[in-house]
Each structure stands twice: as structure tokens, then as C-alpha cells.
Amino acid sequence: MKTQLKKGVLEIFVLGVLSHEDSYGYKIVQDLSEVITISESTLYPILRRLESKDSIGTYQQEYNGRLRKYYHIKEKGRQEIQSFMEEWEGIKEVYDFILRKGNRI
């Protein structure tokens, strides 16, 4: 998969996880492991990028006597998911067309 496409899809995956519930880094990695392998060292730059774009926000909450950083999706992040889903429909149409034509590539 091309690097830019993969980067964009990973961002959408992270936003998708956060659209269900607020979460923290390790748990996001665990949730994503159902569909893709991602390490924490890959995740944290994505989280910083999404935060700098104002797609997600953060807050800290105490857990077992220490502060844990939680991430939550913002309206801009929800709009990014919606935009991706609309673009994906167009991509899916091309994919389906190729399959219907017998995949003669």
C-alpha cells in the first residue's frame, strides 16, 4: 500500500476507534489489532498529527494512582470520517467495475 494512502487510512482507523469511545494509546493499539497491526511508536505520531489538525482532543484522568492521557474525537474528526466514507463509495464503484469486467488487468 502506498505510504500516503496508508497514512490516511491509519488516521481514519484511529478516528473510527475514537468515534465509539474516548481511549488511550495502548487501548487504541489493542482495538486496532483486530484489523491491522500497528505499534505504539506508529500510533503516537498519528495522534499528534490528528491533534494538531484539531480532529481530536486530549484530557488526563487518574487511573490506579497515575494520570493517563485520553483522546477524544472532535467534530472535525467526525467530518473527516464522513468525507472518507463518501470518497470510499467512489473507490468501491471502480473496484466493483473492475471485478465485473473479469479483472483483465
C-alpha positions in Angstrom: 0.0 0.0 0.0 1.3 3.4 -0.9 2.7 5.4 2.1 0.3 8.4 1.8 -2.7 6.1 1.4 -1.7 4.0 4.3 -1.1 7.1 6.4 -4.6 8.4 5.6 -6.3 5.1 6.3 -4.5 4.7 9.7 -5.8 8.2 10.6 -9.3 7.1 9.7 -8.9 3.9 11.7 -7.9 5.9 14.8 -10.7 8.3 14.3 -13.1 5.4 14.0 -11.9 3.9 17.3 -12.4 7.3 19.0 -15.8 7.8 17.4 -17.0 4.9 19.6 -15.4 6.0 22.9 -12.6 8.0 24.4 -9.5 6.0 24.7 -5.8 5.9 25.5 -2.8 4.9 23.4 -2.3 1.3 24.4 -6.1 0.5 24.2 -6.3 2.1 20.7 -3.5 -0.2 19.6 -5.3 -3.2 21.0 -8.6 -2.2 19.4 -7.0 -1.7 16.0 -5.2 -5.1 16.2 -8.5 -6.7 15.2 -8.0 -5.2 11.7 -4.4 -4.0 11.3 -1.0 -4.4 13.0 0.1 -1.0 14.4 2.7 -0.3 17.1 2.6 2.4 19.7 5.6 4.1 18.0 3.4 4.4 14.9 0.3 5.4 16.7 1.6 8.4 18.7 2.7 10.4 15.7 -0.7 9.8 14.2 -2.4 11.0 17.4 -0.2 14.2 17.5 -1.0 14.9 13.8 -4.7 14.5 14.4 -4.5 16.7 17.5 -2.6 19.4 15.6 -5.3 19.3 12.9 -7.9 19.8 15.7 -9.5 16.4 14.8 -9.1 15.1 18.3 -8.5 16.5 21.7 -7.0 15.2 24.9 -7.6 15.2 28.6 -5.9 13.5 31.6 -7.7 11.2 34.1 -6.3 9.4 37.1 -6.1 5.6 36.8 -4.5 3.5 39.5 -2.9 6.4 41.1 -1.3 7.9 38.0 -2.5 10.2 35.2 -3.5 8.6 31.9 -3.9 10.7 28.7 -7.2 10.1 26.9 -8.0 11.1 23.4 -11.5 12.1 22.2 -12.8 12.8 18.7 -13.9 16.3 17.8 -16.4 17.5 15.2 -13.7 18.0 12.6 -12.7 14.3 13.1 -16.2 13.2 12.6 -16.4 15.2 9.4 -13.1 13.6 8.2 -14.7 10.1 8.7 -17.8 11.2 6.8 -15.7 12.6 4.0 -13.6 9.4 3.8 -16.8 7.3 3.7 -18.1 9.4 0.7 -14.8 9.1 -1.1 -14.7 5.4 -0.4 -18.0 4.9 -2.2 -16.4 6.2 -5.4 -13.4 3.9 -4.9 -15.7 1.0 -4.3 -17.5 1.7 -7.6 -14.3 1.4 -9.5 -13.3 -1.7 -7.6 -16.7 -3.3 -8.4 -16.4 -2.3 -12.1 -13.0 -4.0 -12.4 -14.4 -7.1 -10.8 -17.4 -7.2 -13.1 -15.2 -6.8 -16.2 -13.3 -10.0 -15.4 -10.3 -8.4 -13.8 -8.4 -8.3 -17.2 -5.6 -6.1 -15.9 
